[in-house]
């Protein structure tokens, strides 16, 4: 599970290397724990998704990825303008 670049000013990419197929739910939370963005993507052998952050304020955000309703991954990103 890789998120880059970090810190981010315009958009960041999520790359997930996972052998399984299925789907993923990507959720972004602000520092207060409020969900600010969520989307669903279908997986093949590798997921690469670019996420725009132009609608987010500066700060620290938590990126959560739930794969196939069972594997949960977290990381933090810093948004700068």
mmCIF file of the N, C-alpha and C atoms, coordinates in Angstrom:
data_MODEL
# 
_entry.id   MODEL 
# 
loop_
_atom_site.group_PDB 
_atom_site.id 
_atom_site.type_symbol 
_atom_site.label_atom_id 
_atom_site.label_alt_id 
_atom_site.label_comp_id 
_atom_site.label_asym_id 
_atom_site.label_entity_id 
_atom_site.label_seq_id 
_atom_site.pdbx_PDB_ins_code 
_atom_site.Cartn_x 
_atom_site.Cartn_y 
_atom_site.Cartn_z 
_atom_site.occupancy 
_atom_site.B_iso_or_equiv 
_atom_site.pdbx_formal_charge 
_atom_site.auth_seq_id 
_atom_site.auth_comp_id 
_atom_site.auth_asym_id 
_atom_site.auth_atom_id 
_atom_site.pdbx_PDB_model_num 
ATOM 1   N N  . UNK A 1 1  ? 0.868   -1.167  0.000   1.00 0.00 ? 1  UNK A N  1 
ATOM 2   C CA . UNK A 1 1  ? 0.000   0.000   0.000   1.00 0.00 ? 1  UNK A CA 1 
ATOM 3   C C  . UNK A 1 1  ? 0.905   1.217   0.000   1.00 0.00 ? 1  UNK A C  1 
ATOM 4   N N  . UNK A 1 2  ? 0.808   2.038   -1.041  1.00 0.00 ? 2  UNK A N  1 
ATOM 5   C CA . UNK A 1 2  ? 1.693   3.177   -1.214  1.00 0.00 ? 2  UNK A CA 1 
ATOM 6   C C  . UNK A 1 2  ? 0.878   4.400   -1.593  1.00 0.00 ? 2  UNK A C  1 
ATOM 7   N N  . UNK A 1 3  ? 1.165   5.527   -0.935  1.00 0.00 ? 3  UNK A N  1 
ATOM 8   C CA . UNK A 1 3  ? 0.522   6.798   -1.248  1.00 0.00 ? 3  UNK A CA 1 
ATOM 9   C C  . UNK A 1 3  ? 1.622   7.797   -1.562  1.00 0.00 ? 3  UNK A C  1 
ATOM 10  N N  . UNK A 1 4  ? 1.542   8.461   -2.714  1.00 0.00 ? 4  UNK A N  1 
ATOM 11  C CA . UNK A 1 4  ? 2.569   9.430   -3.088  1.00 0.00 ? 4  UNK A CA 1 
ATOM 12  C C  . UNK A 1 4  ? 1.979   10.474  -4.022  1.00 0.00 ? 4  UNK A C  1 
ATOM 13  N N  . UNK A 1 5  ? 2.511   11.691  -4.090  1.00 0.00 ? 5  UNK A N  1 
ATOM 14  C CA . UNK A 1 5  ? 3.556   12.213  -3.197  1.00 0.00 ? 5  UNK A CA 1 
ATOM 15  C C  . UNK A 1 5  ? 2.956   12.547  -1.837  1.00 0.00 ? 5  UNK A C  1 
ATOM 16  N N  . UNK A 1 6  ? 3.794   12.724  -0.858  1.00 0.00 ? 6  UNK A N  1 
ATOM 17  C CA . UNK A 1 6  ? 3.349   13.094  0.475   1.00 0.00 ? 6  UNK A CA 1 
ATOM 18  C C  . UNK A 1 6  ? 4.442   13.955  1.101   1.00 0.00 ? 6  UNK A C  1 
ATOM 19  N N  . UNK A 1 7  ? 4.225   15.242  1.336   1.00 0.00 ? 7  UNK A N  1 
ATOM 20  C CA . UNK A 1 7  ? 2.957   15.966  1.285   1.00 0.00 ? 7  UNK A CA 1 
ATOM 21  C C  . UNK A 1 7  ? 2.453   16.185  -0.142  1.00 0.00 ? 7  UNK A C  1 
ATOM 22  N N  . UNK A 1 8  ? 1.155   16.513  -0.236  1.00 0.00 ? 8  UNK A N  1 
ATOM 23  C CA . UNK A 1 8  ? 0.483   16.642  -1.517  1.00 0.00 ? 8  UNK A CA 1 
ATOM 24  C C  . UNK A 1 8  ? -0.144  18.029  -1.616  1.00 0.00 ? 8  UNK A C  1 
ATOM 25  N N  . UNK A 1 9  ? -0.119  18.610  -2.831  1.00 0.00 ? 9  UNK A N  1 
ATOM 26  C CA . UNK A 1 9  ? -0.749  19.917  -3.010  1.00 0.00 ? 9  UNK A CA 1 
ATOM 27  C C  . UNK A 1 9  ? -1.921  19.868  -4.001  1.00 0.00 ? 9  UNK A C  1 
ATOM 28  N N  . UNK A 1 10 ? -1.846  19.021  -5.024  1.00 0.00 ? 10 UNK A N  1 
ATOM 29  C CA . UNK A 1 10 ? -2.916  18.961  -6.033  1.00 0.00 ? 10 UNK A CA 1 
ATOM 30  C C  . UNK A 1 10 ? -3.624  17.615  -6.051  1.00 0.00 ? 10 UNK A C  1 
ATOM 31  N N  . UNK A 1 11 ? -2.869  16.529  -6.143  1.00 0.00 ? 11 UNK A N  1 
ATOM 32  C CA . UNK A 1 11 ? -3.452  15.198  -6.140  1.00 0.00 ? 11 UNK A CA 1 
ATOM 33  C C  . UNK A 1 11 ? -2.392  14.201  -5.690  1.00 0.00 ? 11 UNK A C  1 
ATOM 34  N N  . UNK A 1 12 ? -2.862  13.043  -5.225  1.00 0.00 ? 12 UNK A N  1 
ATOM 35  C CA . UNK A 1 12 ? -1.942  11.980  -4.845  1.00 0.00 ? 12 UNK A CA 1 
ATOM 36  C C  . UNK A 1 12 ? -2.420  10.682  -5.458  1.00 0.00 ? 12 UNK A C  1 
ATOM 37  N N  . UNK A 1 13 ? -1.527  9.731   -5.540  1.00 0.00 ? 13 UNK A N  1 
ATOM 38  C CA . UNK A 1 13 ? -1.857  8.425   -6.109  1.00 0.00 ? 13 UNK A CA 1 
ATOM 39  C C  . UNK A 1 13 ? -1.844  7.375   -5.014  1.00 0.00 ? 13 UNK A C  1 
ATOM 40  N N  . UNK A 1 14 ? -2.753  6.436   -5.131  1.00 0.00 ? 14 UNK A N  1 
ATOM 41  C CA . UNK A 1 14 ? -2.785  5.264   -4.260  1.00 0.00 ? 14 UNK A CA 1 
ATOM 42  C C  . UNK A 1 14 ? -2.417  4.065   -5.115  1.00 0.00 ? 14 UNK A C  1 
ATOM 43  N N  . UNK A 1 15 ? -1.437  3.318   -4.664  1.00 0.00 ? 15 UNK A N  1 
ATOM 44  C CA . UNK A 1 15 ? -1.044  2.101   -5.367  1.00 0.00 ? 15 UNK A CA 1 
ATOM 45  C C  . UNK A 1 15 ? -1.149  0.945   -4.384  1.00 0.00 ? 15 UNK A C  1 
ATOM 46  N N  . UNK A 1 16 ? -1.891  -0.070  -4.776  1.00 0.00 ? 16 UNK A N  1 
ATOM 47  C CA . UNK A 1 16 ? -2.075  -1.244  -3.931  1.00 0.00 ? 16 UNK A CA 1 
ATOM 48  C C  . UNK A 1 16 ? -1.615  -2.464  -4.709  1.00 0.00 ? 16 UNK A C  1 
ATOM 49  N N  . UNK A 1 17 ? -0.648  -3.158  -4.178  1.00 0.00 ? 17 UNK A N  1 
ATOM 50  C CA . UNK A 1 17 ? -0.234  -4.424  -4.757  1.00 0.00 ? 17 UNK A CA 1 
ATOM 51  C C  . UNK A 1 17 ? -0.923  -5.524  -3.974  1.00 0.00 ? 17 UNK A C  1 
ATOM 52  N N  . UNK A 1 18 ? -1.820  -6.228  -4.599  1.00 0.00 ? 18 UNK A N  1 
ATOM 53  C CA . UNK A 1 18 ? -2.575  -7.273  -3.932  1.00 0.00 ? 18 UNK A CA 1 
ATOM 54  C C  . UNK A 1 18 ? -2.902  -8.337  -4.963  1.00 0.00 ? 18 UNK A C  1 
ATOM 55  N N  . UNK A 1 19 ? -2.690  -9.566  -4.597  1.00 0.00 ? 19 UNK A N  1 
ATOM 56  C CA . UNK A 1 19 ? -2.926  -10.672 -5.524  1.00 0.00 ? 19 UNK A CA 1 
ATOM 57  C C  . UNK A 1 19 ? -4.413  -10.899 -5.812  1.00 0.00 ? 19 UNK A C  1 
ATOM 58  N N  . UNK A 1 20 ? -5.262  -10.456 -4.881  1.00 0.00 ? 20 UNK A N  1 
ATOM 59  C CA . UNK A 1 20 ? -6.676  -10.779 -5.027  1.00 0.00 ? 20 UNK A CA 1 
ATOM 60  C C  . UNK A 1 20 ? -7.392  -9.820  -5.956  1.00 0.00 ? 20 UNK A C  1 
ATOM 61  N N  . UNK A 1 21 ? -8.504  -10.284 -6.478  1.00 0.00 ? 21 UNK A N  1 
ATOM 62  C CA . UNK A 1 21 ? -9.387  -9.440  -7.262  1.00 0.00 ? 21 UNK A CA 1 
ATOM 63  C C  . UNK A 1 21 ? -10.601 -9.120  -6.414  1.00 0.00 ? 21 UNK A C  1 
ATOM 64  N N  . UNK A 1 22 ? -11.376 -8.149  -6.851  1.00 0.00 ? 22 UNK A N  1 
ATOM 65  C CA . UNK A 1 22 ? -12.570 -7.777  -6.107  1.00 0.00 ? 22 UNK A CA 1 
ATOM 66  C C  . UNK A 1 22 ? -12.740 -6.278  -6.138  1.00 0.00 ? 22 UNK A C  1 
ATOM 67  N N  . UNK A 1 23 ? -12.990 -5.710  -4.958  1.00 0.00 ? 23 UNK A N  1 
ATOM 68  C CA . UNK A 1 23 ? -13.196 -4.272  -4.924  1.00 0.00 ? 23 UNK A CA 1 
ATOM 69  C C  . UNK A 1 23 ? -12.530 -3.657  -3.702  1.00 0.00 ? 23 UNK A C  1 
ATOM 70  N N  . UNK A 1 24 ? -12.415 -2.336  -3.734  1.00 0.00 ? 24 UNK A N  1 
ATOM 71  C CA . UNK A 1 24 ? -11.828 -1.596  -2.625  1.00 0.00 ? 24 UNK A CA 1 
ATOM 72  C C  . UNK A 1 24 ? -12.687 -0.369  -2.366  1.00 0.00 ? 24 UNK A C  1 
ATOM 73  N N  . UNK A 1 25 ? -12.768 0.010   -1.093  1.00 0.00 ? 25 UNK A N  1 
ATOM 74  C CA . UNK A 1 25 ? -13.415 1.242   -0.690  1.00 0.00 ? 25 UNK A CA 1 
ATOM 75  C C  . UNK A 1 25 ? -12.329 2.122   -0.094  1.00 0.00 ? 25 UNK A C  1 
ATOM 76  N N  . UNK A 1 26 ? -12.122 3.294   -0.697  1.00 0.00 ? 26 UNK A N  1 
ATOM 77  C CA . UNK A 1 26 ? -11.118 4.242   -0.223  1.00 0.00 ? 26 UNK A CA 1 
ATOM 78  C C  . UNK A 1 26 ? -11.858 5.382   0.469   1.00 0.00 ? 26 UNK A C  1 
ATOM 79  N N  . UNK A 1 27 ? -11.514 5.622   1.739   1.00 0.00 ? 27 UNK A N  1 
ATOM 80  C CA . UNK A 1 27 ? -12.152 6.667   2.527   1.00 0.00 ? 27 UNK A CA 1 
ATOM 81  C C  . UNK A 1 27 ? -11.082 7.588   3.080   1.00 0.00 ? 27 UNK A C  1 
ATOM 82  N N  . UNK A 1 28 ? -11.343 8.895   3.034   1.00 0.00 ? 28 UNK A N  1 
ATOM 83  C CA . UNK A 1 28 ? -10.406 9.881   3.567   1.00 0.00 ? 28 UNK A CA 1 
ATOM 84  C C  . UNK A 1 28 ? -11.093 10.620  4.709   1.00 0.00 ? 28 UNK A C  1 
ATOM 85  N N  . UNK A 1 29 ? -10.396 10.681  5.855   1.00 0.00 ? 29 UNK A N  1 
ATOM 86  C CA . UNK A 1 29 ? -10.899 11.351  7.044   1.00 0.00 ? 29 UNK A CA 1 
ATOM 87  C C  . UNK A 1 29 ? -10.015 12.547  7.369   1.00 0.00 ? 29 UNK A C  1 
ATOM 88  N N  . UNK A 1 30 ? -10.624 13.634  7.867   1.00 0.00 ? 30 UNK A N  1 
ATOM 89  C CA . UNK A 1 30 ? -9.822  14.771  8.315   1.00 0.00 ? 30 UNK A CA 1 
ATOM 90  C C  . UNK A 1 30 ? -9.308  14.502  9.724   1.00 0.00 ? 30 UNK A C  1 
ATOM 91  N N  . UNK A 1 31 ? -8.563  15.459  10.295  1.00 0.00 ? 31 UNK A N  1 
ATOM 92  C CA . UNK A 1 31 ? -7.940  15.239  11.595  1.00 0.00 ? 31 UNK A CA 1 
ATOM 93  C C  . UNK A 1 31 ? -8.963  15.123  12.721  1.00 0.00 ? 31 UNK A C  1 
ATOM 94  N N  . UNK A 1 32 ? -10.195 15.592  12.508  1.00 0.00 ? 32 UNK A N  1 
ATOM 95  C CA . UNK A 1 32 ? -11.250 15.458  13.511  1.00 0.00 ? 32 UNK A CA 1 
ATOM 96  C C  . UNK A 1 32 ? -11.961 14.113  13.396  1.00 0.00 ? 32 UNK A C  1 
ATOM 97  N N  . UNK A 1 33 ? -11.602 13.302  12.398  1.00 0.00 ? 33 UNK A N  1 
ATOM 98  C CA . UNK A 1 33 ? -12.227 11.999  12.210  1.00 0.00 ? 33 UNK A CA 1 
ATOM 99  C C  . UNK A 1 33 ? -13.466 12.021  11.350  1.00 0.00 ? 33 UNK A C  1 
ATOM 100 N N  . UNK A 1 34 ? -13.742 13.152  10.698  1.00 0.00 ? 34 UNK A N  1 
ATOM 101 C CA . UNK A 1 34 ? -14.903 13.284  9.828   1.00 0.00 ? 34 UNK A CA 1 
ATOM 102 C C  . UNK A 1 34 ? -14.566 12.793  8.427   1.00 0.00 ? 34 UNK A C  1 
ATOM 103 N N  . UNK A 1 35 ? -15.448 11.977  7.853   1.00 0.00 ? 35 UNK A N  1 
ATOM 104 C CA . UNK A 1 35 ? -15.242 11.483  6.491   1.00 0.00 ? 35 UNK A CA 1 
ATOM 105 C C  . UNK A 1 35 ? -15.416 12.644  5.519   1.00 0.00 ? 35 UNK A C  1 
ATOM 106 N N  . UNK A 1 36 ? -14.392 12.893  4.687   1.00 0.00 ? 36 UNK A N  1 
ATOM 107 C CA . UNK A 1 36 ? -14.455 13.991  3.721   1.00 0.00 ? 36 UNK A CA 1 
ATOM 108 C C  . UNK A 1 36 ? -14.525 13.504  2.284   1.00 0.00 ? 36 UNK A C  1 
ATOM 109 N N  . UNK A 1 37 ? -14.238 12.225  2.060   1.00 0.00 ? 37 UNK A N  1 
ATOM 110 C CA . UNK A 1 37 ? -14.255 11.687  0.704   1.00 0.00 ? 37 UNK A CA 1 
ATOM 111 C C  . UNK A 1 37 ? -14.341 10.163  0.788   1.00 0.00 ? 37 UNK A C  1 
ATOM 112 N N  . UNK A 1 38 ? -15.093 9.551   -0.146  1.00 0.00 ? 38 UNK A N  1 
ATOM 113 C CA . UNK A 1 38 ? -15.155 8.093   -0.222  1.00 0.00 ? 38 UNK A CA 1 
ATOM 114 C C  . UNK A 1 38 ? -15.493 7.689   -1.639  1.00 0.00 ? 38 UNK A C  1 
ATOM 115 N N  . UNK A 1 39 ? -14.861 6.633   -2.105  1.00 0.00 ? 39 UNK A N  1 
ATOM 116 C CA . UNK A 1 39 ? -15.188 6.110   -3.430  1.00 0.00 ? 39 UNK A CA 1 
ATOM 117 C C  . UNK A 1 39 ? -14.880 4.623   -3.484  1.00 0.00 ? 39 UNK A C  1 
ATOM 118 N N  . UNK A 1 40 ? -15.500 3.947   -4.429  1.00 0.00 ? 40 UNK A N  1 
ATOM 119 C CA . UNK A 1 40 ? -15.363 2.505   -4.616  1.00 0.00 ? 40 UNK A CA 1 
ATOM 120 C C  . UNK A 1 40 ? -14.639 2.263   -5.941  1.00 0.00 ? 40 UNK A C  1 
ATOM 121 N N  . UNK A 1 41 ? -13.736 1.307   -5.941  1.00 0.00 ? 41 UNK A N  1 
ATOM 122 C CA . UNK A 1 41 ? -13.009 0.955   -7.161  1.00 0.00 ? 41 UNK A CA 1 
ATOM 123 C C  . UNK A 1 41 ? -12.954 -0.560  -7.295  1.00 0.00 ? 41 UNK A C  1 
ATOM 124 N N  . UNK A 1 42 ? -12.948 -1.023  -8.533  1.00 0.00 ? 42 UNK A N  1 
ATOM 125 C CA . UNK A 1 42 ? -12.773 -2.449  -8.805  1.00 0.00 ? 42 UNK A CA 1 
ATOM 126 C C  . UNK A 1 42 ? -11.291 -2.744  -8.935  1.00 0.00 ? 42 UNK A C  1 
ATOM 127 N N  . UNK A 1 43 ? -10.887 -3.903  -8.423  1.00 0.00 ? 43 UNK A N  1 
ATOM 128 C CA . UNK A 1 43 ? -9.487  -4.299  -8.455  1.00 0.00 ? 43 UNK A CA 1 
ATOM 129 C C  . UNK A 1 43 ? -9.222  -5.301  -9.568  1.00 0.00 ? 43 UNK A C  1 
ATOM 130 N N  . UNK A 1 44 ? -8.017  -5.196  -10.098 1.00 0.00 ? 44 UNK A N  1 
ATOM 131 C CA . UNK A 1 44 ? -7.466  -6.309  -10.853 1.00 0.00 ? 44 UNK A CA 1 
ATOM 132 C C  . UNK A 1 44 ? -6.225  -6.711  -10.067 1.00 0.00 ? 44 UNK A C  1 
ATOM 133 N N  . UNK A 1 45 ? -5.123  -7.023  -10.672 1.00 0.00 ? 45 UNK A N  1 
ATOM 134 C CA . UNK A 1 45 ? -3.936  -7.415  -9.906  1.00 0.00 ? 45 UNK A CA 1 
ATOM 135 C C  . UNK A 1 45 ? -3.316  -6.242  -9.157  1.00 0.00 ? 45 UNK A C  1 
ATOM 136 N N  . UNK A 1 46 ? -3.507  -5.032  -9.640  1.00 0.00 ? 46 UNK A N  1 
ATOM 137 C CA . UNK A 1 46 ? -2.896  -3.870  -9.008  1.00 0.00 ? 46 UNK A CA 1 
ATOM 138 C C  . UNK A 1 46 ? -3.845  -2.692  -9.135  1.00 0.00 ? 46 UNK A C  1 
ATOM 139 N N  . UNK A 1 47 ? -3.982  -1.932  -8.079  1.00 0.00 ? 47 UNK A N  1 
ATOM 140 C CA . UNK A 1 47 ? -4.837  -0.752  -8.090  1.00 0.00 ? 47 UNK A CA 1 
ATOM 141 C C  . UNK A 1 47 ? -3.951  0.486   -8.091  1.00 0.00 ? 47 UNK A C  1 
ATOM 142 N N  . UNK A 1 48 ? -4.215  1.391   -9.005  1.00 0.00 ? 48 UNK A N  1 
ATOM 143 C CA . UNK A 1 48 ? -3.538  2.673   -9.018  1.00 0.00 ? 48 UNK A CA 1 
ATOM 144 C C  . UNK A 1 48 ? -4.604  3.718   -9.275  1.00 0.00 ? 48 UNK A C  1 
ATOM 145 N N  . UNK A 1 49 ? -4.809  4.594   -8.320  1.00 0.00 ? 49 UNK A N  1 
ATOM 146 C CA . UNK A 1 49 ? -5.889  5.570   -8.402  1.00 0.00 ? 49 UNK A CA 1 
ATOM 147 C C  . UNK A 1 49 ? -5.341  6.931   -8.020  1.00 0.00 ? 49 UNK A C  1 
ATOM 148 N N  . UNK A 1 50 ? -5.652  7.946   -8.826  1.00 0.00 ? 50 UNK A N  1 
ATOM 149 C CA . UNK A 1 50 ? -5.218  9.298   -8.509  1.00 0.00 ? 50 UNK A CA 1 
ATOM 150 C C  . UNK A 1 50 ? -6.369  10.066  -7.874  1.00 0.00 ? 50 UNK A C  1 
ATOM 151 N N  . UNK A 1 51 ? -6.081  10.733  -6.757  1.00 0.00 ? 51 UNK A N  1 
ATOM 152 C CA . UNK A 1 51 ? -7.099  11.404  -5.956  1.00 0.00 ? 51 UNK A CA 1 
ATOM 153 C C  . UNK A 1 51 ? -6.825  12.906  -5.932  1.00 0.00 ? 51 UNK A C  1 
ATOM 154 N N  . UNK A 1 52 ? -7.742  13.742  -6.406  1.00 0.00 ? 52 UNK A N  1 
ATOM 155 C CA . UNK A 1 52 ? -7.540  15.190  -6.313  1.00 0.00 ? 52 UNK A CA 1 
ATOM 156 C C  . UNK A 1 52 ? -7.817  15.682  -4.895  1.00 0.00 ? 52 UNK A C  1 
ATOM 157 N N  . UNK A 1 53 ? -7.038  16.671  -4.439  1.00 0.00 ? 53 UNK A N  1 
ATOM 158 C CA . UNK A 1 53 ? -7.232  17.211  -3.091  1.00 0.00 ? 53 UNK A CA 1 
ATOM 159 C C  . UNK A 1 53 ? -7.513  18.715  -3.122  1.00 0.00 ? 53 UNK A C  1 
ATOM 160 N N  . UNK A 1 54 ? -7.861  19.254  -4.292  1.00 0.00 ? 54 UNK A N  1 
ATOM 161 C CA . UNK A 1 54 ? -8.089  20.692  -4.401  1.00 0.00 ? 54 UNK A CA 1 
ATOM 162 C C  . UNK A 1 54 ? -9.279  21.161  -3.574  1.00 0.00 ? 54 UNK A C  1 
ATOM 163 N N  . UNK A 1 55 ? -10.189 20.248  -3.191  1.00 0.00 ? 55 UNK A N  1 
ATOM 164 C CA . UNK A 1 55 ? -11.333 20.627  -2.366  1.00 0.00 ? 55 UNK A CA 1 
ATOM 165 C C  . UNK A 1 55 ? -11.070 20.436  -0.873  1.00 0.00 ? 55 UNK A C  1 
ATOM 166 N N  . UNK A 1 56 ? -9.870  19.968  -0.497  1.00 0.00 ? 56 UNK A N  1 
ATOM 167 C CA . UNK A 1 56 ? -9.532  19.758  0.909   1.00 0.00 ? 56 UNK A CA 1 
ATOM 168 C C  . UNK A 1 56 ? -8.706  20.921  1.442   1.00 0.00 ? 56 UNK A C  1 
ATOM 169 N N  . UNK A 1 57 ? -8.906  21.246  2.714   1.00 0.00 ? 57 UNK A N  1 
ATOM 170 C CA . UNK A 1 57 ? -8.100  22.267  3.373   1.00 0.00 ? 57 UNK A CA 1 
ATOM 171 C C  . UNK A 1 57 ? -6.736  21.700  3.719   1.00 0.00 ? 57 UNK A C  1 
ATOM 172 N N  . UNK A 1 58 ? -5.783  22.592  4.009   1.00 0.00 ? 58 UNK A N  1 
ATOM 173 C CA . UNK A 1 58 ? -4.477  22.133  4.465   1.00 0.00 ? 58 UNK A CA 1 
ATOM 174 C C  . UNK A 1 58 ? -4.639  21.352  5.757   1.00 0.00 ? 58 UNK A C  1 
ATOM 175 N N  . UNK A 1 59 ? -3.810  20.342  5.924   1.00 0.00 ? 59 UNK A N  1 
ATOM 176 C CA . UNK A 1 59 ? -3.843  19.579  7.168   1.00 0.00 ? 59 UNK A CA 1 
ATOM 177 C C  . UNK A 1 59 ? -3.474  18.131  6.961   1.00 0.00 ? 59 UNK A C  1 
ATOM 178 N N  . UNK A 1 60 ? -3.631  17.362  8.029   1.00 0.00 ? 60 UNK A N  1 
ATOM 179 C CA . UNK A 1 60 ? -3.318  15.943  8.026   1.00 0.00 ? 60 UNK A CA 1 
ATOM 180 C C  . UNK A 1 60 ? -4.623  15.161  7.812   1.00 0.00 ? 60 UNK A C  1 
ATOM 181 N N  . UNK A 1 61 ? -4.576  14.182  6.936   1.00 0.00 ? 61 UNK A N  1 
ATOM 182 C CA . UNK A 1 61 ? -5.737  13.338  6.634   1.00 0.00 ? 61 UNK A CA 1 
ATOM 183 C C  . UNK A 1 61 ? -5.334  11.874  6.752   1.00 0.00 ? 61 UNK A C  1 
ATOM 184 N N  . UNK A 1 62 ? -6.294  11.045  7.117   1.00 0.00 ? 62 UNK A N  1 
ATOM 185 C CA . UNK A 1 62 ? -6.084  9.604   7.182   1.00 0.00 ? 62 UNK A CA 1 
ATOM 186 C C  . UNK A 1 62 ? -6.741  8.983   5.963   1.00 0.00 ? 62 UNK A C  1 
ATOM 187 N N  . UNK A 1 63 ? -5.987  8.159   5.250   1.00 0.00 ? 63 UNK A N  1 
ATOM 188 C CA . UNK A 1 63 ? -6.498  7.431   4.090   1.00 0.00 ? 63 UNK A CA 1 
ATOM 189 C C  . UNK A 1 63 ? -6.716  5.988   4.527   1.00 0.00 ? 63 UNK A C  1 
ATOM 190 N N  . UNK A 1 64 ? -7.948  5.517   4.383   1.00 0.00 ? 64 UNK A N  1 
ATOM 191 C CA . UNK A 1 64 ? -8.297  4.143   4.747   1.00 0.00 ? 64 UNK A CA 1 
ATOM 192 C C  . UNK A 1 64 ? -8.692  3.399   3.479   1.00 0.00 ? 64 UNK A C  1 
ATOM 193 N N  . UNK A 1 65 ? -8.144  2.205   3.300   1.00 0.00 ? 65 UNK A N  1 
ATOM 194 C CA . UNK A 1 65 ? -8.498  1.361   2.157   1.00 0.00 ? 65 UNK A CA 1 
ATOM 195 C C  . UNK A 1 65 ? -8.990  0.028   2.691   1.00 0.00 ? 65 UNK A C  1 
ATOM 196 N N  . UNK A 1 66 ? -10.220 -0.336  2.325   1.00 0.00 ? 66 UNK A N  1 
ATOM 197 C CA . UNK A 1 66 ? -10.806 -1.616  2.702   1.00 0.00 ? 66 UNK A CA 1 
ATOM 198 C C  . UNK A 1 66 ? -10.883 -2.481  1.449   1.00 0.00 ? 66 UNK A C  1 
ATOM 199 N N  . UNK A 1 67 ? -10.125 -3.579  1.451   1.00 0.00 ? 67 UNK A N  1 
ATOM 200 C CA . UNK A 1 67 ? -10.083 -4.484  0.299   1.00 0.00 ? 67 UNK A CA 1 
ATOM 201 C C  . UNK A 1 67 ? -11.019 -5.661  0.534   1.00 0.00 ? 67 UNK A C  1 
ATOM 202 N N  . UNK A 1 68 ? -11.946 -5.854  -0.402  1.00 0.00 ? 68 UNK A N  1 
ATOM 203 C CA . UNK A 1 68 ? -12.849 -7.014  -0.386  1.00 0.00 ? 68 UNK A CA 1 
ATOM 204 C C  . UNK A 1 68 ? -13.555 -7.207  0.955   1.00 0.00 ? 68 UNK A C  1 
ATOM 205 N N  . UNK A 1 69 ? -13.886 -6.122  1.606   1.00 0.00 ? 69 UNK A N  1 
ATOM 206 C CA . UNK A 1 69 ? -14.637 -6.142  2.864   1.00 0.00 ? 69 UNK A CA 1 
ATOM 207 C C  . UNK A 1 69 ? -13.931 -6.893  3.986   1.00 0.00 ? 69 UNK A C  1 
ATOM 208 N N  . UNK A 1 70 ? -12.573 -7.054  3.892   1.00 0.00 ? 70 UNK A N  1 
ATOM 209 C CA . UNK A 1 70 ? -11.885 -7.790  4.956   1.00 0.00 ? 70 UNK A CA 1 
ATOM 210 C C  . UNK A 1 70 ? -10.519 -7.222  5.311   1.00 0.00 ? 70 UNK A C  1 
ATOM 211 N N  . UNK A 1 71 ? -9.714  -6.793  4.345   1.00 0.00 ? 71 UNK A N  1 
ATOM 212 C CA . UNK A 1 71 ? -8.368  -6.291  4.635   1.00 0.00 ? 71 UNK A CA 1 
ATOM 213 C C  . UNK A 1 71 ? -8.412  -4.769  4.719   1.00 0.00 ? 71 UNK A C  1 
ATOM 214 N N  . UNK A 1 72 ? -7.948  -4.223  5.844   1.00 0.00 ? 72 UNK A N  1 
ATOM 215 C CA . UNK A 1 72 ? -8.042  -2.796  6.099   1.00 0.00 ? 72 UNK A CA 1 
ATOM 216 C C  . UNK A 1 72 ? -6.644  -2.205  6.216   1.00 0.00 ? 72 UNK A C  1 
ATOM 217 N N  . UNK A 1 73 ? -6.384  -1.133  5.467   1.00 0.00 ? 73 UNK A N  1 
ATOM 218 C CA . UNK A 1 73 ? -5.087  -0.458  5.476   1.00 0.00 ? 73 UNK A CA 1 
ATOM 219 C C  . UNK A 1 73 ? -5.295  1.017   5.786   1.00 0.00 ? 73 UNK A C  1 
ATOM 220 N N  . UNK A 1 74 ? -4.334  1.606   6.504   1.00 0.00 ? 74 UNK A N  1 
ATOM 221 C CA . UNK A 1 74 ? -4.379  3.022   6.844   1.00 0.00 ? 74 UNK A CA 1 
ATOM 222 C C  . UNK A 1 74 ? -3.039  3.668   6.555   1.00 0.00 ? 74 UNK A C  1 
ATOM 223 N N  . UNK A 1 75 ? -3.072  4.946   6.184   1.00 0.00 ? 75 UNK A N  1 
ATOM 224 C CA . UNK A 1 75 ? -1.877  5.766   6.139   1.00 0.00 ? 75 UNK A CA 1 
ATOM 225 C C  . UNK A 1 75 ? -2.311  7.214   6.290   1.00 0.00 ? 75 UNK A C  1 
ATOM 226 N N  . UNK A 1 76 ? -1.346  8.096   6.517   1.00 0.00 ? 76 UNK A N  1 
ATOM 227 C CA . UNK A 1 76 ? -1.647  9.527   6.665   1.00 0.00 ? 76 UNK A CA 1 
ATOM 228 C C  . UNK A 1 76 ? -1.042  10.294  5.496   1.00 0.00 ? 76 UNK A C  1 
ATOM 229 N N  . UNK A 1 77 ? -1.739  11.371  5.104   1.00 0.00 ? 77 UNK A N  1 
ATOM 230 C CA . UNK A 1 77 ? -1.184  12.285  4.108   1.00 0.00 ? 77 UNK A CA 1 
ATOM 231 C C  . UNK A 1 77 ? -1.263  13.705  4.672   1.00 0.00 ? 77 UNK A C  1 
ATOM 232 N N  . UNK A 1 78 ? -0.375  14.548  4.196   1.00 0.00 ? 78 UNK A N  1 
ATOM 233 C CA . UNK A 1 78 ? -0.404  15.957  4.563   1.00 0.00 ? 78 UNK A CA 1 
ATOM 234 C C  . UNK A 1 78 ? -0.738  16.766  3.325   1.00 0.00 ? 78 UNK A C  1 
ATOM 235 N N  . UNK A 1 79 ? -1.807  17.574  3.390   1.00 0.00 ? 79 UNK A N  1 
ATOM 236 C CA . UNK A 1 79 ? -2.205  18.423  2.290   1.00 0.00 ? 79 UNK A CA 1 
ATOM 237 C C  . UNK A 1 79 ? -1.656  19.823  2.539   1.00 0.00 ? 79 UNK A C  1 
ATOM 238 N N  . UNK A 1 80 ? -0.905  20.337  1.559   1.00 0.00 ? 80 UNK A N  1 
ATOM 239 C CA . UNK A 1 80 ? -0.379  21.703  1.624   1.00 0.00 ? 80 UNK A CA 1 
ATOM 240 C C  . UNK A 1 80 ? -0.843  22.452  0.381   1.00 0.00 ? 80 UNK A C  1 
ATOM 241 N N  . UNK A 1 81 ? -0.997  23.761  0.505   1.00 0.00 ? 81 UNK A N  1 
ATOM 242 C CA . UNK A 1 81 ? -1.450  24.570  -0.628  1.00 0.00 ? 81 UNK A CA 1 
ATOM 243 C C  . UNK A 1 81 ? -0.352  25.522  -1.085  1.00 0.00 ? 81 UNK A C  1 
# 
